Amino acid sequence: MSVPFPEPTEPAASRAEVFLRYLDFFRDRVVSKLRGLPPTELRTSRLMSGWTPIELIKHLQYVEMRWLEWGFEGQDRTGVWGDRRDGRWFVAPDETLDSLVDALQAQAARTREIVTGHDLEETGQPGDRWDGEKPPTLERVLFHLLQEYARHVGQLDIVSEIAGGPVGE
């Protein structure tokens, strides 16, 4: 594990830094678990829902983009649902774990720019992301991203255990 768990007793410069530390930790856990799986397990589903571990990393990269760039910043983005095809997560045969890790890391850098460039109390821009509802604050968006990561890392932990990969933190 390269990113340590963000212990509550470790001082942080701001609440935004706490969010960023947890996001970094969860991203690191996803990548570590995927790299620890036997290669054949990356594109094998162990669940009735049918998602595969490699699809999860792409989904999480797009989740961050949808919530922060398209949502909070209100950017006019095409392909915001590029992690889906025919109503489910999708990874093309030519996409590799390395390319998806690179994409997640690039998204992490963009997330850090957005979070450090705004106050947590700042309300997002109106746009298609919110379906006509009032946009949330950056803090609410980050809480949502943390729950999304926490839930999916837990799911991946179970899949990894079944597949003979790494488990736990």
C-alpha positions as CSV (number, residue, x, y, z in Angstrom):
1,M,0.0,0.0,0.0
2,S,1.6,3.3,-1.1
3,V,-1.0,5.7,0.3
4,P,-1.5,5.3,4.1
5,F,-4.9,5.4,5.7
6,P,-5.7,9.0,6.6
7,E,-5.7,8.6,10.4
8,P,-8.2,10.9,12.2
9,T,-5.4,12.0,14.6
10,E,-3.1,13.3,11.8
11,P,-3.4,17.0,11.4
12,A,-4.7,18.4,8.2
13,A,-4.5,21.9,6.9
14,S,-8.2,22.0,6.0
15,R,-11.4,19.9,5.6
16,A,-10.6,19.9,1.8
17,E,-7.3,18.2,2.5
18,V,-9.1,15.5,4.6
19,F,-11.4,14.8,1.6
20,L,-8.4,14.6,-0.7
21,R,-6.5,12.3,1.5
22,Y,-9.4,9.9,1.7
23,L,-10.0,10.0,-2.0
24,D,-6.2,9.3,-2.6
25,F,-6.4,6.4,-0.2
26,F,-9.5,4.8,-1.8
27,R,-8.0,5.2,-5.3
28,D,-4.9,3.5,-4.1
29,R,-6.9,0.7,-2.6
30,V,-8.7,0.1,-5.9
31,V,-5.5,0.1,-7.9
32,S,-3.7,-2.1,-5.4
33,K,-6.5,-4.7,-5.4
34,L,-6.7,-4.8,-9.2
35,R,-3.0,-5.1,-9.6
36,G,-3.1,-8.0,-7.1
37,L,-5.7,-10.0,-8.9
38,P,-4.7,-12.8,-11.3
39,P,-4.9,-11.2,-14.8
40,T,-7.7,-13.5,-15.9
41,E,-9.9,-12.2,-13.0
42,L,-9.8,-8.6,-14.2
43,R,-12.4,-9.2,-16.9
44,T,-14.3,-12.0,-15.1
45,S,-17.4,-11.3,-13.1
46,R,-18.0,-13.0,-9.9
47,L,-21.3,-11.3,-9.2
48,M,-24.8,-11.7,-10.4
49,S,-24.8,-8.0,-11.5
50,G,-22.1,-8.9,-14.0
51,W,-19.6,-6.1,-13.4
52,T,-15.9,-7.0,-13.7
53,P,-13.0,-5.5,-11.6
54,I,-11.5,-3.7,-14.6
55,E,-14.9,-2.1,-15.3
56,L,-14.9,-0.7,-11.7
57,I,-11.8,1.4,-12.2
58,K,-13.1,3.0,-15.3
59,H,-16.5,3.7,-13.6
60,L,-14.8,5.5,-10.7
61,Q,-12.8,7.7,-13.0
62,Y,-16.0,8.7,-14.8
63,V,-17.8,9.2,-11.5
64,E,-15.3,11.8,-10.5
65,M,-15.5,13.5,-13.8
66,R,-19.3,13.6,-13.8
67,W,-19.6,14.9,-10.3
68,L,-16.8,17.5,-10.3
69,E,-16.2,18.6,-13.9
70,W,-19.6,18.2,-15.5
71,G,-21.5,18.7,-12.3
72,F,-19.8,21.1,-9.9
73,E,-17.9,23.1,-12.5
74,G,-20.8,22.9,-15.0
75,Q,-18.5,22.1,-17.9
76,D,-20.1,21.3,-21.2
77,R,-18.8,17.7,-21.5
78,T,-19.5,15.1,-24.1
79,G,-19.1,11.4,-23.3
80,V,-19.9,11.8,-19.6
81,W,-21.3,8.2,-19.7
82,G,-18.3,6.7,-21.5
83,D,-18.0,4.1,-18.8
84,R,-21.3,2.6,-20.0
85,R,-22.7,0.7,-23.0
86,D,-26.1,-0.8,-23.3
87,G,-27.0,0.1,-19.7
88,R,-24.0,-1.4,-18.0
89,W,-20.4,-0.6,-17.3
90,F,-18.1,-1.2,-20.2
91,V,-14.3,-1.5,-20.9
92,A,-13.2,-2.1,-24.5
93,P,-11.0,-5.1,-25.2
94,D,-8.1,-2.9,-26.1
95,E,-8.2,-0.9,-22.8
96,T,-5.6,-2.1,-20.3
97,L,-5.4,-1.9,-16.6
98,D,-2.3,0.3,-17.0
99,S,-4.2,2.7,-19.3
100,L,-7.2,2.8,-16.9
101,V,-4.9,3.5,-13.9
102,D,-3.3,6.3,-15.9
103,A,-6.8,7.7,-16.6
104,L,-7.7,7.5,-12.9
105,Q,-4.5,9.2,-11.9
106,A,-5.1,12.0,-14.4
107,Q,-8.7,12.4,-13.0
108,A,-7.2,12.5,-9.5
109,A,-5.0,15.4,-10.5
110,R,-8.0,17.2,-12.0
111,T,-10.0,16.5,-8.9
112,R,-7.2,18.0,-6.7
113,E,-7.2,21.1,-8.9
114,I,-10.9,21.6,-8.5
115,V,-11.0,21.0,-4.8
116,T,-8.0,23.3,-4.0
117,G,-9.4,25.9,-6.3
118,H,-12.8,26.3,-4.6
119,D,-14.2,26.7,-1.1
120,L,-16.1,23.7,0.2
121,E,-19.2,25.9,0.8
122,E,-19.2,27.0,-2.8
123,T,-22.3,25.9,-4.7
124,G,-21.8,24.2,-8.0
125,Q,-22.8,25.6,-11.4
126,P,-26.3,25.0,-12.7
127,G,-26.4,22.4,-15.5
128,D,-27.6,19.2,-17.0
129,R,-26.0,17.1,-14.2
130,W,-28.5,18.3,-11.7
131,D,-31.7,17.7,-13.8
132,G,-33.1,21.1,-12.9
133,E,-32.4,20.8,-9.2
134,K,-30.3,23.4,-7.3
135,P,-26.6,22.3,-7.5
136,P,-25.0,21.1,-4.2
137,T,-22.0,22.5,-2.5
138,L,-18.5,21.2,-3.2
139,E,-18.5,19.6,0.3
140,R,-21.7,17.6,-0.5
141,V,-20.2,16.5,-3.8
142,L,-17.1,15.3,-2.1
143,F,-19.1,13.4,0.6
144,H,-20.9,11.7,-2.3
145,L,-17.7,10.7,-3.9
146,L,-16.3,9.3,-0.7
147,Q,-19.4,7.1,-0.1
148,E,-19.1,5.9,-3.7
149,Y,-15.5,5.0,-3.3
150,A,-16.1,3.4,0.1
151,R,-19.0,1.3,-1.2
152,H,-17.1,0.1,-4.3
153,V,-13.9,-0.6,-2.5
154,G,-15.9,-2.8,-0.1
155,Q,-17.5,-4.6,-3.1
156,L,-14.1,-5.0,-4.7
157,D,-12.7,-6.5,-1.5
158,I,-15.3,-9.2,-1.6
159,V,-14.7,-9.9,-5.3
160,S,-10.9,-10.0,-4.7
161,E,-11.3,-12.5,-1.8
162,I,-13.4,-14.8,-4.0
163,A,-10.9,-14.5,-6.8
164,G,-7.9,-15.2,-4.6
165,G,-6.6,-11.6,-4.7
166,P,-5.6,-9.2,-1.9
167,V,-8.2,-8.3,0.8
168,G,-8.4,-5.7,3.5
169,E,-6.7,-2.4,3.8
